[in-house]
C-alpha cells in the first residue's frame, strides 16, 4: 500500500485539526510508524530511521551505522577504517547513512503503522488535555452529561471528559444523561490511561466562582471573598469585604430583591447561604460568622487558636445549630476553633474557678478568705504568679503595703518549695526513672502526674503524642509546642545509633 506524499501531509493536517494537537506531533508519530515498519522488513537489529519532509511530504528511510573505534554490534556500528572507504572524511561518533527504498506497506505492516500512529496521537492528545486543564484548576466549567455510572457522572467538556464523582455531587440532586451541568475543575492528574479531570459541585470554591459570575463587583475585585464554608445541599456561609468603603458588600452579593444570591442558591439546589461581613478583628468576625445567633461575650485564646463564645441561654441552640452545623461552618469560615457556652454555665464556671482559687490561696498563703478572694479578684490565677510577680503589682492592691507583699511572696515561695519536695518524693516512690526526671521542662509536679499514669521511663514519654501529654498534664499550663519539644527531646536517643561511627559498629561485631 503506497501513500502519496501530499496525501500524507493532508492526513496529518486533518488529524491535528480534529484532535486539537500540533501538526508536528502527528508527523512525528507517522515517522515512528514508518520506522517500525522498516525495522519489521529489514530486521529489528538495524537502526532504521524515517524522516518526512514537512513541505513536500517525501519519505526518507535510512539505515544508520555509528563510526566507532571498537565494534560491539556489527548491525549498528562500523570501524573507522571501513567507514572511510564509504566516506573519506568521516570521524568517530558520526554516522554512515544508507538510503533504503520506500516501503510498499503490506496488510500487516499497514496495520502496525496505523496502531503506532493512533497510540502516539492519543498520547499527544492526553498531554495536550493535561496541560490545558491543569492551568484551569479552580475554574468553573460547563459540560454535557454523557453517562452516569453508580452515581459517578461523566461530563463532556468539549475537547475532554470530566469526572464528577458521587461524593462531589450535591446530596439529593438528580443528574440525567443529556443535562447541561456546571462544576468546578478541582484536580487534573496525568495518569497511565489518560488525563483525569476531576470535577466538584460540593467544594466551597464552587460557590465562590458562582458568586463571581453573578456579582460584577466581585469579578472586578472591588468586593473580595475572604473565605467560604459549606455543608453541601443544606447550608453555606461566605465572608465578604469591600475595598470601597461606600459599597455594602453584603447588599451587593444579595442583589436587588435577592436576585443575585437566589441565582447562586438555585444552582446549588436550594442550599441556604449566609453572607457574612468579614473583619480583620477575629472577635468581631466570629460574632458575624455565628449569625443569626446573638453573642454576649468573646474570649480569644490566640496561643491555642481557640475562641470561647458566651451566648444568652436562649441563643445556645441557635448558635450551635442543628447537629452543630452553625458553629461548625463558622469555625471553617474563621479558621479558629469555637467553643460555645451559655451565660449561666460560664457564670458557674467562673464562680467555681474563683472558689477554687480562694481555697488554694487560703491554704497555700495561710491567709483569711477576704485576702484570698481579693487576690483572686485582682486577677492572680496561681501561687507561682504571686511568688514571682513584681512586688509593685501586689502593693498596688488597696490595703497592701511592702511588708504585706513581701510576706505573701515569702509564704508563696515556701509553699512551692514544700510542694516541690513532696512531688519529688512522690515521683521517686512511683519509680519514675532518673533519665525521665532529667528531661528539661518536666517539673516534679508533672513527673508525679506522669508516674501516676504509669509513664515512668524516657521511652514511655517519647511514645506520647503532644495532645496526649497536654491531656495528662492539663493542670500544668503546658502548651502544645512545649509538649512536642519535650517529646522530641525524649526521642533523641532513638536516633543516636544512626550516627554511631563505623569503627564502633565494626568493634561491636568483632566482639
Buried (B, 14 or more C-beta within 10 A) or exposed (E): EEBEBEEBBEBBEEBBEEBBBEBEBBBBBBBBBBBBBBBBBBEEEBBBBBBBEEEEBEBBBBBEBBBBEEBEEEEBBBBEEEBBEEEEEBEEEBBBBEEBEBBEBEEEBBEBBEEBBEEBBBBBBBBBBBEBBBEEBEEBBEBEBBEBEEEBBBBBBEEBBBBBBEEBBBEEEEBEEEEEBBBBBBBBEEEEEBBBBBBBBBBBBBBBBBBBBBBEBBEEEBBBBBBBBBBBBBBBBBBBBBEEEEEBBBEBBBBEEEEBBBBBBEBBBEBEBBBBBBBEEBBEBBBBBBBEBEBBEBEBEEEEEBBBBBBBEEBBEBBBBEEEEBBBBBBBBBEBEBEBBBBEEBEEEEEEEEEEBBEBBBEBBEBEEEBBBBBBEEEBEBBBEBBEBEEEBBBEBEEBEEEBBEBBBEBBBBBBEEBEEEBBEBBBEBEBBEEBBEBEEBBBBBBBBBBBEEBBBBBBBBEBEBEEBBEBBEEBEBEBEBBBBBBEBBBEEEEEEEEEEEEEEEEEEEE
